[in-house]
């Protein structure tokens, strides 16, 4: 398999400008009052066979300022490939997920990243065309309690065929978790999660900015919706797949379906990392030490920061790290340091891994080999 390295460079530069991130790094030679739902897992199978479900697309970005501070959100049943069919070892597919779909974007897991300036008011119109009731819950931001999306406290559930408009104040700068809050143990696990980025009024400029969403999965849940003979019990949940921005290595290397943390020497890089999973993840960077500059929206003063190369990220926690690209130019892994989280299908390497990639090495045979594993072809 041959590639145009110049074309590859163009693709990756475009991915960097889009600000999305998910590149596999450790690659070796290959890679209540929440009422219980009455629908059984076979209910969705009666609507569509799983082979008829669409594949998810790549998570998009919704700039709320560009569309009058409003957006329409839906839930779509879909199939999701954590390793794509063109990548080594692929496809590895979740036979059914519940993906967020915003406006005219493709349904995706994670959902679209919303971007809004600090101080603005915005609305999300949720239209439920799915077979299950859902809500929208957003961390940190101010809202009316009925817009909190938590039925356990009396907020309305949005049943199939109905809609609800949620209004939020973008009054906490930073990156914030959003998810469905109905049968939360199931609905988040089915893929109903994403992040909202409130752009601070004042922020030190950086050369590159990226977003990483960490996620652990119990694939038995998804199999239970595809096969009525498979049973799932949330009390026995056990993670067996691990992703960044919805992909596992080697698909996380792909310049379109995943994206690298591209840097040039001496640049300052900002990375927003959120944990949408059930387990904590110690995130580690090779060759670079970083500072945690923001946590759950709160700015950390400079005199309280310190250099480190691993940081524990708890479920629903969001942190922002910054570092200088001051290492020997190369391909430097960045990954969860629970080593079994860097596996796909039980095989190492894979899973929850990305890398810091210096653009000067993108003309090398080593980088070309990584592209081959990711399934990128001109």
C-alpha positions in Angstrom: 0.0 0.0 0.0 1.4 3.4 -1.0 0.4 6.9 0.0 1.2 10.4 -0.9 3.0 11.8 2.1 2.2 15.3 0.9 -1.5 14.4 0.7 -1.3 12.8 4.1 0.3 16.0 5.5 -2.5 18.1 4.0 -5.2 15.9 5.5 -3.6 16.0 9.0 -3.1 19.7 8.9 -6.8 20.1 8.2 -7.7 17.8 11.0 -5.5 19.9 13.4 -7.3 23.1 12.4 -10.7 21.4 13.1 -9.5 20.9 16.7 -10.5 17.3 17.0 -8.2 14.7 18.6 -7.9 10.9 18.6 -4.6 9.2 17.6 -3.4 5.8 18.8 0.0 6.0 20.3 1.2 2.7 21.7 1.3 0.8 18.4 3.8 -2.0 18.0 4.2 -4.0 14.8 0.4 -4.0 14.2 -1.6 -2.3 16.2 -36.0 6.0 41.0 -37.9 8.5 39.8 -36.2 7.6 36.7 -38.9 5.2 35.8 -37.6 1.9 34.6 -38.0 1.5 30.8 -40.8 -0.8 29.8 -39.3 -1.6 26.4 -37.3 -4.7 26.2 -34.1 -4.8 24.2 -35.9 -6.5 21.4 -38.1 -3.4 20.9 -35.5 -1.7 18.8 -35.0 -4.9 16.8 -38.7 -4.8 15.8 -38.2 -1.3 14.2 -35.1 -2.1 12.2 -32.8 -5.0 11.9 -29.4 -4.0 13.2 -27.8 -4.4 9.7 -30.2 -1.6 8.6 -29.0 0.8 11.2 -26.7 3.6 9.8 -23.1 3.8 10.7 -22.1 6.8 12.9 -20.2 9.6 11.4 -17.3 11.6 12.9 -18.3 14.0 15.7 -18.9 17.4 14.4 -18.6 20.9 15.9 -21.6 23.2 16.4 -20.6 26.8 16.8 -23.7 28.2 18.5 -22.7 31.8 17.8 -23.0 31.1 14.1 -26.6 29.9 14.3 -28.3 32.3 16.6 -27.4 30.4 19.8 -29.9 27.6 19.0 -29.5 24.0 17.9 -31.8 20.9 17.5 -30.6 17.6 19.0 -32.0 14.1 18.4 -31.2 10.5 19.3 -30.5 8.0 16.5 -30.1 4.3 16.7 -26.9 3.4 14.8 -23.9 1.1 14.5 -20.6 2.3 15.6 -17.1 1.0 14.6 -14.5 1.6 17.3 -12.0 0.1 14.8 -13.0 0.9 11.2 -13.1 -1.8 8.5 -10.1 -0.5 6.7 -7.8 -0.6 9.7 -5.7 -3.5 10.9 -7.9 -5.8 12.9 -11.1 -4.1 11.8 -13.9 -3.8 11.9 -14.6 -3.9 15.6 -18.3 -2.8 15.8 -20.8 -2.0 18.4 -24.0 -3.4 16.8 -26.2 -0.8 18.3 -25.5 2.6 19.9 -27.8 5.6 20.6 -26.0 8.5 19.0 -26.7 12.2 19.3 -27.4 14.0 16.1 -27.3 17.8 16.0 -29.0 19.8 13.2 -27.8 18.5 9.8 -24.7 16.7 11.1 -24.3 13.0 11.1 -25.2 11.0 14.2 -22.0 10.4 16.2 -20.5 8.9 19.3 -19.4 11.0 21.1 -22.0 13.6 20.2 -21.2 16.9 18.6 -19.0 19.3 20.4 -20.9 22.5 21.1 -18.9 25.7 21.3 -20.3 28.9 22.8 -18.7 32.1 24.1 -18.8 32.8 27.8 -21.7 35.0 29.0 -24.2 33.9 26.3 -27.6 32.3 26.7 -28.3 29.4 24.3 -31.1 26.9 23.6 -31.0 23.2 22.7 -34.3 21.9 21.2 -34.5 18.2 21.8 -36.8 16.3 19.5 -37.2 12.7 20.6 -37.8 10.5 17.5 -36.3 7.5 19.3 -38.2 4.6 20.9 -37.0 5.3 24.4 -37.6 8.4 26.7 -34.6 10.7 27.0 -33.4 14.0 28.5 -30.5 16.4 28.2 -28.4 17.1 31.3 -25.5 19.5 31.1 -22.9 19.8 33.9 -21.8 23.1 35.5 -23.9 25.6 33.5 -26.8 27.5 35.1 -30.3 26.6 34.1 -33.9 26.4 35.4 -34.3 23.2 37.5 -36.8 21.8 35.0 -34.0 22.1 32.3 -31.6 20.0 34.4 -32.8 16.9 32.7 -32.9 14.7 35.8 -36.2 12.9 36.2 -35.2 11.7 39.7 -35.7 15.3 40.8 -38.9 16.0 38.8 -37.5 17.3 35.5 -39.6 16.0 32.6 -38.7 13.0 30.6 -39.1 13.5 26.9 -41.0 10.5 25.6 -41.0 9.3 22.0 -42.7 11.7 19.7 -42.4 14.7 22.1 -39.9 17.6 22.4 -38.4 19.9 25.0 -36.4 23.1 24.7 -33.5 23.4 27.2 -32.1 26.9 28.0 -28.6 27.3 29.4 -26.3 30.1 30.6 -22.8 29.8 29.3 -21.6 31.2 32.7 -18.8 28.7 33.5 -15.9 28.7 31.1 -14.3 25.4 30.2 -15.3 22.1 28.8 -18.5 20.5 30.3 -20.1 17.0 30.0 -23.6 16.5 28.6 -25.6 13.3 28.6 -29.0 11.7 28.8 -30.2 11.4 32.5 -32.9 8.8 32.0 -31.8 5.3 33.1 -28.3 6.8 33.2 -26.5 3.5 33.7 -27.8 2.4 30.3 -28.2 5.5 28.2 -24.7 6.9 28.7 -23.3 3.5 28.1 -25.3 3.3 24.8 -23.4 6.4 23.6 -25.5 9.4 24.7 -22.7 11.7 25.8 -20.7 14.7 24.5 -19.1 17.9 25.6 -19.9 21.7 25.5 -16.9 24.1 25.3 -17.6 27.5 26.8 -14.8 29.7 25.4 -13.5 31.9 28.2 -13.7 35.7 27.8 -10.0 35.9 28.7 -7.6 33.1 27.9 -3.9 33.0 27.1 -3.4 32.1 23.4 -1.9 28.8 22.4 -0.7 27.5 19.0 -2.8 24.3 19.0 -6.0 23.2 20.8 -7.4 19.7 20.9 -10.3 17.8 22.6 -10.1 14.2 23.9 -13.1 12.2 25.1 -12.1 9.1 27.1 -14.6 6.2 27.2 -14.7 2.6 28.5 -17.4 0.2 27.1 -19.1 -3.0 28.1 -19.9 -4.5 24.7 -22.3 -7.0 26.2 -24.9 -4.2 26.6 -24.7 -3.4 22.9 -24.8 -7.1 21.9 -28.0 -7.5 24.0 -29.8 -5.0 21.8 -28.7 -6.9 18.7 -29.3 -10.4 20.0 -32.2 -11.2 22.3 -30.3 -14.3 23.5 -27.7 -12.0 25.1 -28.5 -10.7 28.6 -27.1 -7.7 30.3 -27.1 -6.7 34.0 -25.8 -3.3 34.9 -24.7 -4.6 38.3 -22.3 -6.9 36.5 -20.9 -4.3 34.1 -17.3 -5.0 33.0 -15.5 -2.8 30.6 -13.9 -4.6 27.7 -13.2 -1.9 25.1 -11.6 1.5 25.4 -11.7 4.5 23.1 -10.7 8.1 22.6 -13.2 10.2 20.7 -15.1 7.0 19.9 -12.2 5.2 18.2 -9.7 2.6 19.4 -6.2 2.1 18.0 -5.2 1.8 15.2 -8.2 3.7 13.9 -7.3 6.6 16.1 -4.4 7.3 13.8 -6.6 7.9 10.7 -6.4 11.5 9.5 -10.2 11.6 8.9 -11.7 9.1 11.3 -9.3 9.9 14.1 -6.9 12.8 14.4 -3.4 13.2 15.8 -2.1 15.7 18.2 -0.1 17.5 15.6 2.6 19.9 16.8 5.6 21.8 15.6 8.7 22.4 17.7 8.4 25.1 20.4 4.6 25.4 20.1 2.3 25.7 23.1 -0.4 23.1 23.1 -3.7 23.0 25.0 -5.7 19.7 25.3 -9.1 19.4 26.9 -9.7 15.9 28.2 -13.0 14.6 29.5 -13.9 11.2 30.9 -17.3 10.0 29.7 -16.8 6.5 31.0 -17.3 4.5 34.2 -13.7 4.0 35.2 -10.9 6.4 36.1 -8.1 6.8 33.6 -4.5 7.9 34.5 -3.6 9.8 31.3 0.1 9.8 30.5 2.2 11.7 28.0 5.6 10.4 26.7 8.4 12.9 26.2 6.4 15.9 27.5 5.5 17.2 30.9 2.3 19.3 31.2 0.5 21.5 33.6 -3.2 21.1 34.5 -4.6 24.6 34.0 -8.3 24.1 34.4 -10.5 21.5 36.2 -14.3 21.2 35.7 -14.4 24.8 34.5 -12.3 26.3 37.3 -9.1 28.1 36.4 -6.0 26.9 38.3 -3.7 29.8 39.3 -0.1 29.5 38.0 1.3 29.3 41.5 -0.8 26.2 42.2 0.3 24.3 39.1 3.2 21.8 38.7 4.8 19.9 35.9 3.6 16.3 35.6 3.4 13.5 33.0 0.4 11.6 34.4 -3.0 12.8 35.7 -5.9 10.7 37.0 -9.2 11.6 35.4 -12.4 10.4 37.2 -15.7 9.7 35.6 -17.4 12.9 34.4 -14.3 14.9 35.2 -12.9 17.4 32.8 -9.4 18.8 32.8 -7.4 21.0 30.5 -3.6 20.5 30.2 -1.0 22.6 28.5 2.6 21.7 27.4 5.4 22.9 25.3 6.4 20.9 22.2 10.0 20.9 23.3 11.0 17.3 22.9 13.0 15.5 20.3 10.7 15.6 17.2 9.0 12.3 16.7 5.9 10.3 17.5 5.3 10.3 21.2 2.6 8.1 22.7 -0.1 9.5 25.1 -2.4 7.0 26.7 -4.3 5.7 29.7 -1.7 4.1 32.0 -4.0 1.2 33.0 -2.3 -1.0 30.5 -5.3 -3.2 29.8 -7.1 -0.1 28.7 -4.6 0.1 25.8 -6.1 -3.0 24.3 -8.7 -3.8 21.6 -10.5 -7.1 21.7 -8.1 -8.1 24.5 -5.1 -7.5 22.2 -2.3 -5.1 23.0 -1.6 -2.5 21.7 -4.9 -0.8 20.9 -7.7 0.9 22.8 -7.3 4.2 24.6 -4.2 5.7 23.1 -3.1 8.8 21.1 0.2 10.4 20.3 1.9 13.8 20.1 3.2 13.9 16.4 5.7 16.4 15.2 4.9 17.4 11.7 8.6 17.1 10.7 8.4 13.3 11.0 5.3 13.0 8.7 7.6 12.4 5.7 9.2 9.3 7.3 8.7 5.6 6.6 7.7 5.2 10.2 4.8 7.5 9.9 3.8 5.9 6.6 3.7 2.5 8.4 1.3 4.0 11.0 -1.0 5.2 8.3 -1.0 1.8 6.7 -2.2 0.3 10.1 -4.9 3.0 10.4 -6.2 2.1 6.9 -5.5 5.5 5.4 -5.2 5.2 1.6 -4.9 8.0 -0.9 
